[in-house]
Amino acid sequence: MSNGRTILVVEDDFDIANMLRIYFSGQQYDVQIAPRGNDALTMTRKQLPDLIILDIMLPDMNGYDVCRELRTTSRTSHIPIIFLTQKDERSDKIIGLELGADDYITKPFDIEELKLRVQNAIRSVEIQVNRDPKSGLPKGQIIEDELRSLMHADHDWSYIDTKINNFEAFYEVYGFVARDEVKKFMTLLIGEVLDEQGTKDDFVGHPADDNFIIITHVEDAEKLKRRLAERFDNDVKQHYSFIDRERGYILVPDPVNGERQEALMTLSTGSVSTRTHQFSDIREIVELAAEDRRRGISGEADSGSRILTSW
C-alpha cells in the first residue's frame, strides 16, 4: 500500500535508479524514474512529486540546471530536492545549496541515511505548507496529527475553539494589510495568555483566518478562556480608527443599501475536555467544540466576547 507520496529519481545509471525504485517502493512510496534532465522537467510538469532525488551528472544537462529550472518555476519551487552525486568537493555542495537544494548526499551512500534524509525533507515541506504564512501557526494536517497523538494520552487536556466574529466585515472595510495584522495580534495575544496561565506543552493552531484553536493541559481552562476574552476585548479596538471606536460599529459597503452597520470584532469560544468526555475520533472533538462555541453566539449575551464551556 502506498503512503500517497511520490519520489522522482533523476538518475541515468540504471542499476542505481532501479535499486532506489525497489527500496523506496518497499517503503510505500510511489517511485518514478527519469534518466535525463529534460525527462525530469517534463514529468514534473505533468505530476508534481513530493521529493526529487537528483543526480548532478546527467547525459543531456547537469543537475544544477534542472534544479535552477525547478526553483525558478513557481509551480515547482517548493519541491524538496536532494542532490545525489559522485562529487565530494565542497564547492560543488555549495553550488547545489545556493541553487536551493535541500540536501546533498555523495555516492556511494548509505541507503538508510538517504531514507532519513528523504523523510526529513518531505516532513519539513509539509510543516511549512501546513502553517499560516502570516501567523506562523500550524493548520490542517499538523493540527490533526496533534489531536491524534493525544487521543490515547494518559493525562487530561482541553480543546478550545475560538472564532473572531465580524472578521470578514473588518476585512471589507480595512483591507488585507489590517486583516493580517489582526491575525498576528491574535497569535501574540494567545501566546501571552499561555505564558501567563498555560503550560509548556500547550498547542496553538490556526485552521482558518478567523479561527484559532488551543489544546491546553491546564486544570482550569475556564480561567484561561476568560483571560483571553478580556484581553481581546481590551486590545482589539486598537485596529480600528478613532471614529469607529467611538461609535462602536463600522460602515460596510453594501450593493443594495449603499452601506450597512456591522459590530466591532468580538471573540467567541467553545471547549471540550477529556475530564468530561471520551472521544471516538478527532472529528468528534472538533465538532463538539464548534457546537459549544456556536451555542454561545446564538444564546443571549452581552456585546462583548462570549465564553461558553462544557465541563
C-alpha positions as CSV (number, residue, x, y, z in Angstrom):
1,M,0.0,0.0,0.0
2,S,1.3,3.4,-1.0
3,N,1.7,6.2,1.6
4,G,0.5,8.6,-1.0
5,R,3.9,10.3,-1.5
6,T,5.8,10.3,-4.8
7,I,9.6,10.4,-5.3
8,L,11.1,11.2,-8.7
9,V,14.5,9.7,-9.1
10,V,16.6,11.5,-11.8
11,E,19.4,9.1,-12.5
12,D,20.9,7.8,-15.7
13,D,22.7,4.8,-14.1
14,F,20.1,2.0,-14.4
15,D,21.4,-0.1,-11.5
16,I,21.3,2.8,-9.1
17,A,17.9,4.0,-10.3
18,N,16.4,0.5,-10.1
19,M,17.9,-0.1,-6.6
20,L,16.3,3.2,-5.4
21,R,13.0,2.3,-7.1
22,I,12.9,-1.1,-5.4
23,Y,13.9,0.2,-2.0
24,F,11.6,3.2,-1.8
25,S,8.7,1.2,-3.3
26,G,9.2,-1.1,-0.4
27,Q,9.0,1.9,1.9
28,Q,5.5,2.6,0.5
29,Y,6.5,5.5,-1.8
30,D,5.4,5.8,-5.5
31,V,8.7,6.0,-7.4
32,Q,9.1,7.4,-10.8
33,I,12.4,7.3,-12.8
34,A,13.8,9.9,-15.2
35,P,17.1,9.1,-16.9
36,R,17.6,12.6,-18.3
37,G,17.2,16.1,-17.0
38,N,14.6,17.1,-19.7
39,D,12.6,14.0,-18.8
40,A,12.5,15.1,-15.2
41,L,11.3,18.6,-16.1
42,T,8.6,17.1,-18.3
43,M,7.4,14.6,-15.8
44,T,7.4,17.2,-13.0
45,R,5.2,19.5,-15.0
46,K,2.7,16.6,-15.6
47,Q,2.6,15.4,-11.9
48,L,4.2,17.2,-9.0
49,P,6.3,14.7,-6.9
50,D,6.7,15.2,-3.2
51,L,10.5,14.9,-3.5
52,I,13.2,14.7,-6.2
53,I,16.4,12.7,-5.8
54,L,18.6,14.4,-8.4
55,D,21.9,13.2,-9.9
56,I,24.2,16.0,-10.9
57,M,25.9,14.2,-13.8
58,L,23.2,13.6,-16.5
59,P,23.6,12.9,-20.2
60,D,21.7,15.9,-21.5
61,M,22.0,18.6,-18.8
62,N,23.5,18.7,-15.4
63,G,21.5,18.5,-12.2
64,Y,22.3,22.1,-11.3
65,D,20.4,23.3,-14.4
66,V,17.5,21.0,-13.6
67,C,17.4,22.4,-10.0
68,R,17.6,26.0,-11.3
69,E,14.7,25.5,-13.6
70,L,12.6,23.9,-10.9
71,R,13.4,26.6,-8.4
72,T,12.6,29.5,-10.7
73,T,9.2,28.0,-11.7
74,S,6.5,29.0,-9.2
75,R,4.6,25.7,-9.5
76,T,7.7,23.5,-8.7
77,S,9.7,25.9,-6.5
78,H,8.5,24.2,-3.2
79,I,9.5,20.6,-4.1
80,P,12.4,19.4,-1.9
81,I,15.5,18.3,-3.9
82,I,18.3,16.0,-2.7
83,F,21.4,16.0,-4.8
84,L,22.9,12.6,-5.5
85,T,26.4,12.7,-6.9
86,Q,29.9,11.2,-7.0
87,K,31.4,14.6,-6.5
88,D,32.7,15.3,-3.0
89,E,34.1,18.8,-3.5
90,R,33.0,21.5,-1.0
91,S,32.5,23.9,-3.9
92,D,30.1,21.5,-5.6
93,K,28.0,21.2,-2.5
94,I,27.9,25.0,-2.1
95,I,26.7,25.4,-5.7
96,G,23.9,23.0,-5.1
97,L,22.8,24.6,-1.8
98,E,22.9,28.1,-3.3
99,L,20.6,26.9,-6.1
100,G,18.1,25.9,-3.4
101,A,18.7,22.2,-3.0
102,D,17.5,20.9,0.4
103,D,20.2,18.3,0.9
104,Y,23.3,16.6,-0.7
105,I,24.5,13.0,-0.4
106,T,27.6,11.5,-2.1
107,K,27.9,8.2,-3.8
108,P,28.4,5.6,-2.5
109,F,25.7,6.3,0.0
110,D,24.1,4.6,2.9
111,I,20.5,3.8,1.8
112,E,19.2,4.1,5.4
113,E,20.7,7.6,5.7
114,L,19.2,8.6,2.4
115,K,15.8,7.3,3.6
116,L,16.0,9.5,6.7
117,R,17.0,12.5,4.6
118,V,14.0,11.9,2.3
119,Q,11.7,11.6,5.3
120,N,13.1,14.8,6.9
121,A,12.9,16.8,3.7
122,I,9.3,15.8,3.0
123,R,8.3,16.4,6.6
124,S,9.9,19.9,6.6
125,V,7.9,20.9,3.5
126,E,4.7,19.5,4.9
127,I,5.2,21.5,8.1
128,Q,5.8,24.7,6.1
129,V,2.8,24.2,3.8
130,N,0.6,23.5,6.8
131,R,1.3,26.8,8.5
132,D,-0.5,30.0,8.1
133,P,2.0,32.4,6.3
134,K,1.0,35.4,8.5
135,S,0.5,33.9,11.9
136,G,3.2,31.2,11.5
137,L,0.8,28.8,13.4
138,P,0.1,25.3,12.2
139,K,-3.1,24.4,10.4
140,G,-4.6,21.4,8.7
141,Q,-2.7,18.2,8.9
142,I,-0.4,19.3,11.8
143,I,-3.5,20.0,14.0
144,E,-5.0,16.7,13.1
145,D,-1.7,14.9,13.9
146,E,-1.5,16.7,17.3
147,L,-5.1,15.6,18.2
148,R,-4.4,12.0,17.1
149,S,-1.3,11.9,19.3
150,L,-3.4,13.0,22.3
151,M,-6.4,10.6,21.7
152,H,-4.8,7.9,23.9
153,A,-2.8,10.2,26.2
154,D,-2.8,9.2,29.9
155,H,-3.4,12.8,31.1
156,D,-6.3,15.2,30.7
157,W,-6.4,18.1,28.2
158,S,-8.9,20.6,26.9
159,Y,-9.6,21.7,23.3
160,I,-10.6,25.3,22.9
161,D,-12.2,26.6,19.7
162,T,-12.1,30.4,19.2
163,K,-13.6,32.5,16.5
164,I,-13.2,36.2,15.7
165,N,-16.7,37.5,15.0
166,N,-17.2,40.1,12.3
167,F,-13.7,39.5,11.0
168,E,-14.8,39.5,7.3
169,A,-16.7,42.8,7.7
170,F,-13.5,44.3,9.2
171,Y,-11.5,43.0,6.2
172,E,-14.0,44.5,3.7
173,V,-13.5,48.0,5.3
174,Y,-9.8,47.9,6.3
175,G,-8.2,45.7,3.7
176,F,-5.8,42.8,3.7
177,V,-2.9,44.5,5.5
178,A,-5.1,45.3,8.5
179,R,-6.6,41.8,8.3
180,D,-3.1,40.2,8.5
181,E,-2.2,42.5,11.4
182,V,-5.3,41.1,13.3
183,K,-4.1,37.6,12.7
184,K,-0.7,38.5,14.1
185,F,-2.3,40.3,17.0
186,M,-4.4,37.2,17.9
187,T,-1.3,35.0,17.7
188,L,0.6,37.2,20.0
189,L,-2.3,37.5,22.4
190,I,-2.8,33.8,22.7
191,G,1.0,33.4,23.3
192,E,1.0,35.9,26.1
193,V,-2.1,34.4,27.8
194,L,-0.5,30.9,27.6
195,D,2.7,32.3,29.0
196,E,0.7,33.6,32.0
197,Q,-1.6,30.7,32.6
198,G,-0.7,27.8,30.3
199,T,1.9,25.1,30.2
200,K,4.9,24.4,28.1
201,D,3.1,21.5,26.4
202,D,0.1,23.6,25.2
203,F,-0.5,23.7,21.4
204,V,-1.9,26.6,19.3
205,G,-3.3,26.1,15.8
206,H,-4.8,28.4,13.1
207,P,-7.2,26.4,10.9
208,A,-8.8,29.4,9.3
209,D,-8.4,33.2,9.1
210,D,-10.9,33.9,11.8
211,N,-10.4,30.7,13.7
212,F,-7.8,29.7,16.3
213,I,-7.6,26.6,18.4
214,I,-5.8,25.9,21.7
215,I,-5.0,22.5,23.2
216,T,-4.2,23.1,26.8
217,H,-3.1,20.9,29.7
218,V,-4.0,23.3,32.5
219,E,-6.5,22.1,35.0
220,D,-8.6,25.3,34.9
221,A,-9.1,26.0,31.2
222,E,-12.1,28.2,32.0
223,K,-9.8,30.8,33.7
224,L,-7.6,30.8,30.6
225,K,-10.6,31.4,28.4
226,R,-11.8,34.3,30.5
227,R,-8.4,35.9,30.4
228,L,-8.2,35.5,26.6
229,A,-11.6,37.1,26.1
230,E,-10.8,40.0,28.5
231,R,-7.5,40.7,26.7
232,F,-9.2,40.5,23.3
233,D,-12.0,43.0,24.2
234,N,-9.4,45.4,25.7
235,D,-6.9,45.3,22.8
236,V,-8.7,44.6,19.6
237,K,-10.0,48.2,19.3
238,Q,-6.5,49.4,18.5
239,H,-7.1,48.1,15.0
240,Y,-10.0,50.5,14.3
241,S,-10.0,54.2,13.5
242,F,-10.9,56.6,16.3
243,I,-14.3,57.3,14.7
244,D,-15.2,53.6,14.5
245,R,-14.0,53.0,18.1
246,E,-16.1,55.9,19.4
247,R,-19.4,54.9,17.7
248,G,-18.8,51.2,18.3
249,Y,-19.5,49.9,14.8
250,I,-18.2,50.2,11.2
251,L,-19.9,51.0,7.9
252,V,-19.5,48.3,5.3
253,P,-20.2,48.9,1.6
254,D,-23.4,47.2,0.6
255,P,-24.6,46.8,-3.1
256,V,-28.2,47.1,-2.1
257,N,-28.4,49.8,0.6
258,G,-25.1,51.6,-0.1
259,E,-23.7,50.7,3.3
260,R,-24.6,48.7,6.4
261,Q,-23.6,48.7,10.0
262,E,-21.5,45.9,11.4
263,A,-20.4,45.5,15.0
264,L,-16.8,45.6,16.0
265,M,-14.9,42.3,16.3
266,T,-15.6,40.1,19.3
267,L,-14.3,36.7,20.4
268,S,-16.4,33.6,20.8
269,T,-15.1,30.4,22.4
270,G,-16.2,26.9,23.0
271,S,-14.4,23.9,24.5
272,V,-14.4,20.2,25.3
273,S,-12.3,18.3,27.8
274,T,-11.2,14.7,28.4
275,R,-12.2,15.4,32.0
276,T,-15.8,15.1,31.0
277,H,-15.8,13.4,27.6
278,Q,-14.4,10.3,25.9
279,F,-13.8,10.8,22.2
280,S,-14.1,8.2,19.5
281,D,-12.2,10.2,16.9
282,I,-10.7,13.7,16.3
283,R,-13.7,14.9,14.2
284,E,-15.9,14.5,17.3
285,I,-13.5,16.7,19.3
286,V,-13.6,19.5,16.7
287,E,-17.4,19.3,16.1
288,L,-18.3,19.3,19.8
289,A,-16.1,22.3,20.5
290,A,-17.5,24.2,17.4
291,E,-21.1,23.4,18.5
292,D,-20.2,24.6,22.0
293,R,-18.9,27.9,20.5
294,R,-22.0,28.4,18.3
295,R,-24.3,27.9,21.2
296,G,-22.6,30.8,22.9
297,I,-23.1,33.0,19.8
298,S,-26.8,32.2,19.4
299,G,-27.6,32.5,23.1
300,E,-28.3,35.6,25.0
301,A,-25.0,37.5,25.7
302,D,-23.7,41.0,26.2
303,S,-21.9,42.9,23.4
304,G,-18.5,41.7,24.5
305,S,-16.7,38.5,23.8
306,R,-18.7,35.3,24.5
307,I,-17.4,32.5,26.6
308,L,-19.0,29.0,26.7
309,T,-17.8,26.0,28.5
310,S,-18.8,22.4,28.7
311,W,-17.3,21.0,31.9
